[in-house]
Amino acid sequence: MRYLAELREGEMVREIYLCKKLQALKTKAGKSYYSITLQDKTGVFDAKVWELGAGVEHFETMDYICIDGQVTSFQGALQLNIKRVRRCQEGEYDPADYMPMTTRSIEEMYAELLGLVAMVKEPHLQELLQGFFVDDKDFAARFKKHSAAKAVHHGFIGGLLEHTLGVAKLCAYLADTYELLNKDLLLTAAMFHDIGKMEEISPFPENDYTDEGNLLGHIYIGASSVSARCHAVSGFPKKLEQELVHCILAHHGELEFGSPKKPALAEALALYIADNADAKMETLKEIFGGADPKLEWVGYQRLMESNLKRTIV
C-alpha cells in the first residue's frame, strides 16, 4: 500500500483511502468540484476533484474509495488532484491501514504516565489518580486509544495519551524548576486536563465531535468528571478540589481560546504554558511532516500565523 505520508509531488497515485470528509463546492466561476480529506494510518491528506465527469462515481463521507490522481503542491502543502474515483467494497481493504496512530508504543507511554502518577504524594490526589488510571480498566483502555483532537494536533489513535504525557513531563520540569509551584497539584491537573475529550470526540474511524462535545466542550466535561470523582474520595479537601478544577477550567489560558476562567493560580498558568507548548510543537511536527521534504520554506501556515522554514540538521 502507498501510504499518504509517503506521497511526493509529481507522483501518480492509484490507491485506496478512507474518505474522511467530502464537500461539494463551487469555484468563484460557479464550477462544481469536490474537496476531500483522505485518511490512512499515517495521517490525512487534502485532495480535490476538479472535473466531475464519468470517471467520478458516487461516494460519501466515511466510504473507502479507490482514487487515480497526481500529487501536486499548493501554498507549500501537498495535495492530490484526483482524476478518477470509485467506492470500494468490503474485502478490498483492511480497516487497520486507515486509522492514524501514534508512532510511539502506547504501552510504554502509559507505563511512563503511571510513573508520573506515582510521583504524586498528596494522598487524596493519589487516590483520585489511581481511581482513574489504575483501577478503572475501561477508562484506561479508552484513554490509551483516544485522539486528542479532530484535527490540528495529536488527531490520531494514542494522541490523547501522547499529548497528556508530553504536558505532564513539561509540568514536572516546571515544578522542579520553580519552587512556588505545588508539584502534586500541577501533575494531577496535567494528567486530567484533557480527559473530557474522551466524550467530546467520538472514537475512530469517525473521530468527530459528539453532541455532548458540541454542546458542552471538553473543558467543562473534564472538570465535571474530576469534580464528581473527588466527592467519591473520602475526606477530599474542598479547597484542593476547587484548585484542581480551576486548573482544568483555565488550561486554555484565555477566554477567547475557550477557557471558562483565566488562570488565577500559578499551577493553572504553568499548565496552560505546558499545554500550549506541547500542542504547538506537535502542530509544527505535523506541518513539516505533511510538506514537500525538498522545501526549506513550507509557506504561510494559518495555524501558526507565519511563513515557516524547516531547519536542516
Secondary structure, 3 states (H helix, E strand, C coil): CCCHHHCCCCCEEEEEEEEEEEEEEECCCCCEEEEEEEEECCEEEEEEECCCCCCECCCCCCCEEEEEEEEEEECCEEEEEEEEEEECCCCCCCHHHHCCECCCCHHHHHHHHHHHHHCCCCHHHHHHHHHHHCCCHHHHHHHHHCCCCCCCCCCCECHHHHHHHHHHHHHHHHHHHCCCCCHHHHHHHHHHCCCCHHHHECCCCCCCECHHHHHHCHHHHHHHHHHHHHCCCCCCCHHHHHHHHHHHHCCCCCHHHCCCCCCCCHHHHHHHHHHHHHHHHHHHHHHHHHECCCCCEEEEECCCCEEEECCCC
